[in-house]
């Protein structure tokens, strides 16, 4: 009779993980955030909304109203496309921003990150070519990696993606899609000008690729005039997907986003979502719809913008004394990030441990690059801390370069 020990010796090895996981690294930024989460560290690393600005009273009242007035439907299964009232409200907000949208043009998603995942399922085969801005939002690079896509960087300058480079690369690579964050981009804070948006739309029409336009920060404008989305350009109307989120204007913990897409692609994304989670949380959608009905989100966002403008200005005012002479940085008109470049010879990744030793943190820019990284670059988020805390953080940061 076999013993337990002999049975153990003859057991087959544990089955392996899927090979796609072996090819995609953990997000370096998430690893950095874990290292800098200590409360005594003033962190410019995380792209986190300021929690003290959440409208907790309004959100609490919305949940209470939903659970009082319609608990049975709010706690039941729902349709994959999303709560009709919430889709109507989102459509109205997009239309007011210059992009005519109906409720049926939208799918509610579990954060805009899920929307991106649905698109990779619907559009990408292993080996499909995806064009991205360089540098690019890290979680998008991860998602494309899981799909087995071949990611090709497109050069950028201070105004974002370079249309001439996009045209040349698209002609050569025959991409399936271009992913970009054209307004207050993560990580650089840059905004793509109107003329370049038109050029991007025309390139997509000419070369036959999809545009995935991610817009989590568009409502956080402090200065300047709004720029119409790429999706509003006639050349791109049949080939642009717009992603949006309530994370930056309401609360990220709700995990509510939305996807606006042409009908055929939208239907494919609905099927992909049915396989992923059936539908986004019914009660959270109902509460968000009730909040948009009963509260003034525009007024709330105006207050958030004012606070973030003060924080951006505090960061910009302190950077000359905090960074070494010869450093450069931009002045974003909104969003959450400032992109800085140290003088030649400085390595922001190597210097991070020194900064954390002084109880301050940032995100090195190198991980955001799909092409050749710039080791001297770094991203600074200004939204999480008060102006006084930002000033103290910059005093600590200055010690890193002594």
Secondary structure, 3 states (H helix, E strand, C coil): CCCHHHHHHHCCCCCCCCHHHHCCCCCHHHHHHHHCCCCCCEECCCCCCCHHHCCHHHHHHHHHHHHHHCHHHHCCCCCCCCCHHHHHHHHHHHHHCCCCCCHHHEEEECHHHHHHHHHHHHHCCCCCEEEEECCCCHHHHHHHHHCCCEEEEECEECCEECHHHHHHHHHHHCCCEEEECCCCCCCCCCCCCHHHHHHHHHHHHHHCCEEEEECCCCCCECCCCCCCCHHHCHHHCCCEEEEEECCCCCCHHHCCEEEECCHHHHHHHHHHHHHHCCCCCHHHHHHHHHHHHHCCHHHHHHHHHHHHHHHHHHHHHHHHHHCCCCCEECCCCECCEEEEECCCCCCHHHHHHHHHHCCEECEECHHHCCCCCCCCEEEEECCCCCHHHHHHHHHHHHHHHC
